[in-house]
Amino acid sequence: MSLTVVTPGPLSLLQDLGRHGHQHIGVSPGGPMDEHAFLWANRLLDNPNHAAQIEIAMGQFSCQFHTETTIALTGADMAAKLNQQPISPWQSFSVRAGDQLTLRGSQAGIRAYLAVKDGFVVDPVLNSCATVMRDSLGGPDTQGRKLAAQDCLHYSATPAQPLRRVPRQFIPQYGQDVTLEVIPGYQYAQFAPEQQQRFFSHTYTVTPQIDRMGYRLAGEAITCQTTSLISEGIALGAIQIPADGQPIVLMRDRQTIGGYPKIGCLTASSLSKLAQCQPGAQIRFVEKDLYQAEAERMIEQHFFHSYVGKKRAEAIINQALTT
């Protein structure tokens, strides 16, 4: 009752929704970089939202299944093949013992998500299996290790499930020209009006210096009236402005405290968009009202997390299958 990793690719990690409630002791939450794709993979299989998946960055991944189950594949289209037959992401598939899945690379987006029915069975650390390599937590051995060739991941054998696909309107188009929504932070007023205008009126480029901790951008330098702050807790999606004026967006494996001024914070949906951007992507920022962002987040959370929302998601999926 397992899956064997044949080729792990550059960076394939076990992730669930993250290790929350421990930042006060310096533990990063981790979790999926593209939460939207992660949640849909579990929804396709009627899994708990927290069920563990494989996050595959940059492709070049292959595995073999040793028992029957149903899988779901979401995120970037990495020219996947199941038993050498091309398959498209954002839907579920039945697999049997001996079946092989291969993913190559992607021209748009950099992360794909592989889920199995009921999730992978992984020992948790601090109530989560999320892999945070910097903290040496989570993953297949609880020590924060990325997946390697011949790793064996366990899951429960399940009979064939109804096959589903995500409705087209919920499938994002990954590209290299992206607009991201920013909620101004409480330090926003410490940036002069002309600096605020510069931030929102210029285009920034995603540099090669990107990882699960943060995305470094390059463009018009932003200056802050305050150059140093007492270190404080860091929120997911916070946009730090260091001394060189080039924004850094903090991601899932961010440090838990920092002292750079922060001009704002990305919304959750924009964070998922940024997580799929390749180096060279052109980024523009637009201001987002806090209350509107909260309302949209509540709707999304209701859709995926509440019983009524899950039934609504099921109805939407079933409707898509008949059209």
C-alpha positions in Angstrom: 0.0 0.0 0.0 2.5 2.5 -1.1 4.0 4.8 -3.8 7.7 4.6 -4.7 9.5 7.7 -5.9 11.5 6.8 -9.0 12.9 10.3 -9.8 12.2 13.1 -7.3 13.1 16.1 -9.5 14.8 19.2 -8.1 12.5 19.7 -5.2 9.5 17.5 -4.2 8.2 17.9 -0.7 5.4 16.4 1.4 3.1 19.2 2.5 -0.2 19.6 4.4 -1.7 23.0 5.3 1.1 23.8 7.6 2.4 23.7 11.2 0.4 26.5 12.9 0.6 27.9 16.4 4.4 27.6 16.9 5.9 30.8 15.4 6.5 32.1 19.0 9.2 29.4 19.4 10.7 30.1 16.0 9.0 27.4 13.9 8.0 28.3 10.4 4.5 27.1 9.4 5.4 25.7 6.0 2.5 24.4 3.9 1.7 24.5 0.2 3.0 27.4 -1.8 0.0 27.4 -4.0 -2.8 26.9 -1.5 -5.5 27.2 -4.2 -4.1 24.2 -6.2 -3.5 22.2 -3.0 -7.1 22.6 -1.7 -8.6 21.7 -5.1 -6.5 18.5 -5.3 -8.0 17.3 -1.9 -11.5 18.5 -2.9 -11.4 16.4 -6.1 -10.9 13.3 -3.9 -13.2 14.3 -1.0 -10.1 14.3 1.3 -9.8 16.4 4.4 -8.4 19.8 3.5 -5.3 19.0 5.6 -4.5 15.7 3.9 -0.8 15.4 2.9 0.2 15.7 -0.7 3.4 16.0 -2.7 4.3 19.4 -3.9 6.4 19.1 -7.0 8.6 22.1 -8.0 10.0 22.3 -11.5 8.9 18.8 -12.5 11.2 16.0 -13.6 9.3 13.7 -11.2 8.2 10.1 -11.6 6.7 7.5 -9.3 5.2 4.0 -9.3 2.0 3.0 -7.4 1.9 -0.3 -5.7 -1.8 -0.5 -4.9 -5.1 0.7 -6.2 -6.2 4.2 -5.4 -7.5 7.4 -7.0 -5.1 10.4 -7.5 -5.6 14.0 -8.3 -3.2 16.3 -10.1 -3.4 20.1 -9.9 -1.2 23.2 -10.4 1.2 23.7 -13.3 0.8 21.6 -16.4 4.0 19.5 -16.4 3.2 17.3 -19.4 2.2 14.5 -17.1 1.8 11.0 -18.4 0.1 8.0 -16.7 1.6 4.8 -18.1 3.0 6.8 -21.0 -0.4 8.2 -21.8 -0.7 12.1 -21.6 -3.0 13.4 -18.9 -4.1 16.9 -18.0 -4.0 18.4 -14.5 -6.9 19.7 -12.5 -8.7 16.3 -12.5 -8.6 12.9 -10.8 -7.5 9.5 -12.2 -7.8 5.9 -11.2 -4.5 4.0 -10.7 -3.7 0.3 -10.1 -0.7 -1.5 -8.8 2.2 -1.1 -11.2 1.0 2.1 -12.7 3.6 4.8 -13.3 3.2 8.6 -13.3 5.8 10.9 -14.9 6.0 14.7 -14.9 8.4 16.7 -17.1 8.7 20.4 -16.9 6.3 23.4 -17.3 6.3 26.4 -19.6 3.9 28.2 -17.3 3.9 27.8 -13.5 6.5 25.9 -11.5 4.5 23.8 -8.9 2.2 20.8 -9.3 0.3 18.9 -6.5 -0.2 15.2 -6.4 -2.8 13.9 -4.0 -4.0 10.4 -3.2 -7.4 9.3 -1.8 -7.4 9.9 2.0 -3.9 11.5 1.8 -0.4 10.1 2.4 0.1 8.5 5.8 3.0 10.4 7.4 4.2 10.8 11.0 3.5 14.4 12.1 5.8 16.8 14.0 3.9 19.4 16.0 0.6 18.2 14.4 1.8 18.5 10.8 3.9 16.7 8.3 4.7 19.9 6.3 8.3 19.8 5.2 10.4 22.9 6.3 13.9 22.0 5.3 15.5 25.0 7.1 13.9 23.9 10.4 14.6 20.2 9.8 10.9 19.4 10.4 8.4 17.2 8.6 8.7 15.2 5.4 9.1 11.4 5.0 11.5 11.0 8.0 10.2 13.9 10.2 13.6 15.5 9.7 12.7 18.0 7.0 14.2 16.1 4.1 13.0 16.5 0.5 11.9 13.4 -1.3 14.6 11.2 -2.8 14.7 8.3 -5.2 13.3 5.1 -3.7 11.4 6.8 -1.0 8.3 4.9 -0.2 5.2 6.8 0.8 2.2 5.0 2.3 -1.5 5.4 1.6 -4.6 3.4 2.2 -5.8 1.1 -0.6 -9.2 2.3 -1.8 -11.5 1.1 -4.6 -12.0 3.3 -7.7 -13.7 6.6 -7.0 -15.9 8.7 -9.3 -13.5 10.7 -11.6 -13.8 14.5 -11.4 -12.3 17.6 -12.9 -12.2 21.2 -11.6 -14.6 23.5 -13.4 -12.8 25.8 -15.9 -13.6 29.0 -14.0 -11.6 27.8 -11.0 -8.5 26.9 -13.0 -5.9 29.8 -13.0 -4.0 30.7 -16.0 -0.3 30.8 -14.9 1.7 33.5 -16.7 4.7 35.8 -16.6 2.6 39.0 -16.5 0.8 39.1 -13.1 -1.1 41.6 -11.1 -1.0 41.1 -7.3 -3.3 42.5 -4.6 -1.7 44.3 -1.7 -3.3 45.2 1.7 -1.4 48.2 3.0 0.1 47.4 6.4 0.3 49.4 9.6 3.8 50.6 8.5 2.4 51.9 5.2 2.2 55.5 6.5 6.0 55.4 7.1 6.5 55.4 3.4 6.2 58.9 1.9 3.3 59.4 -0.6 5.7 59.5 -3.6 7.2 56.2 -2.5 3.8 54.6 -2.1 2.9 55.9 -5.6 6.2 54.5 -7.0 5.5 51.1 -5.5 2.0 50.8 -7.1 2.9 52.5 -10.5 6.0 50.5 -11.5 6.6 47.0 -12.7 8.8 44.6 -10.8 10.7 41.5 -12.1 10.9 38.2 -10.2 14.6 37.5 -9.8 16.2 34.1 -9.8 16.5 34.5 -6.0 13.3 32.8 -5.1 12.5 29.9 -2.8 10.0 28.8 -0.2 11.2 31.5 2.2 10.8 34.5 0.0 10.7 36.0 -3.5 13.1 38.8 -4.3 11.9 41.3 -6.8 13.8 43.9 -8.8 12.7 47.3 -10.0 12.2 50.8 -8.8 13.8 51.1 -5.4 11.5 52.1 -2.5 12.7 54.1 0.5 11.2 54.2 3.9 11.3 57.1 6.4 12.2 54.5 9.0 15.3 52.5 8.3 15.3 50.2 11.2 12.7 48.6 13.4 12.6 46.3 16.4 12.3 42.8 15.2 8.6 41.6 15.2 6.5 38.7 14.0 6.3 38.2 10.2 3.0 37.5 8.4 2.6 35.3 5.4 2.8 37.4 2.2 4.4 40.4 4.0 6.4 42.7 1.6 9.6 43.8 3.2 11.6 46.7 1.9 15.3 46.2 2.9 18.0 48.8 2.6 18.5 48.4 -1.1 14.8 49.3 -1.7 14.0 46.0 -3.6 10.9 44.3 -2.3 11.0 40.8 -0.8 7.7 38.9 -0.5 7.8 36.4 2.4 6.5 33.0 1.6 5.6 29.8 3.5 9.0 28.9 5.0 9.7 32.6 6.0 11.6 33.5 9.2 9.3 34.1 12.1 10.6 37.6 13.0 12.2 40.4 11.1 13.1 44.1 11.4 12.7 45.5 7.9 9.8 47.9 7.2 6.8 46.4 5.5 4.8 48.3 3.0 1.9 45.8 2.9 0.9 42.2 2.6 -0.3 40.1 -0.3 -3.8 38.6 -0.3 -4.0 34.8 0.0 -5.1 34.4 -3.7 -2.2 36.7 -4.9 0.2 34.6 -2.9 -0.8 31.5 -4.8 -0.3 33.4 -8.1 3.2 34.6 -7.1 4.1 31.0 -6.0 3.7 29.9 -9.6 5.7 32.7 -11.2 9.0 31.8 -12.8 12.1 34.1 -12.7 11.6 37.0 -15.2 7.9 37.3 -14.5 6.6 40.9 -14.5 4.7 41.9 -11.4 2.4 44.8 -10.8 0.8 45.7 -7.5 -2.7 47.1 -6.9 -4.1 48.2 -3.5 -6.7 46.0 -1.9 -9.2 47.1 0.7 -8.8 45.1 3.9 -12.5 44.5 4.4 -13.0 43.4 0.8 -10.0 41.0 1.1 -11.4 39.6 4.4 -14.8 39.0 2.8 -13.3 37.2 -0.2 -11.1 35.1 2.0 -14.1 34.1 4.1 -16.0 33.1 1.0 -13.1 30.9 -0.1 -12.7 29.4 3.4 -16.4 28.6 3.5 -16.2 27.0 0.1 -13.5 24.6 1.1 -13.8 24.2 4.8 -17.5 24.2 5.8 -19.9 21.3 5.2 -22.2 23.5 3.1 -19.3 24.8 1.1 -18.0 21.3 0.5 -21.4 20.2 -0.8 -21.5 23.3 -3.0 -18.0 22.4 -4.4 -19.3 18.8 -5.1 -22.3 20.2 -6.9 -20.1 22.5 -9.0 -17.8 19.6 -9.9 -20.7 17.4 -10.9 -22.2 20.1 -13.0 -18.9 20.5 -14.8 -18.8 16.8 -15.6 -22.1 17.0 -17.4 -21.4 20.1 -19.5 
